[in-house]
Amino acid sequence: LNLCRKTVAETRELCQRINNVLTQYLNNAPLKFYDIASAILDGLWYMDVTIDKHAFLKFTYQLHGIKYNKSLGWYSRLNAKYRDVIIYLCLVPYIGAIVRTYYKYMLLFTLWFAKKWPILAWLSLGKKNSHINMY
């Protein structure tokens, strides 16, 4: 999706309209939204074991300026703070470059490892069910 327009003002206006639509839908989210988000985050857990559903949803709501109404457990609160610190560090000059580089290589390693040896998927789903056969 290419959001770029001819001028910065047009692009900013389009981004603001998209943000308004997403905020409206998050405020009035249907119950199926939470089911779908939960399924997606459960699937992503096999790639990033540090991901937590409630912490991620809190982060999503926070991005749109909405208060997340569910109370977080101790692990979700810790996970949310961890992600807040990482985002803050990414914005700090000099340190941000190091943090971004670290996460880039950590992500590449995780993707390589999950492709070659999907151990978490093997343990949870069985070896036969852990591979996706597209053909």
Secondary structure by P-SEA (a helix, b strand, c coil): cccccccaaaaaaaaaaaaaaaaaaaaaccaaaaaaaaaaaaaaccccccccaaaaaaaaaaaacccccccccaaaaaaaaaaaaaaaaaacaaaaaaaaaaaaaaaaaaaaaaaacaaaaaaaccccccccccc
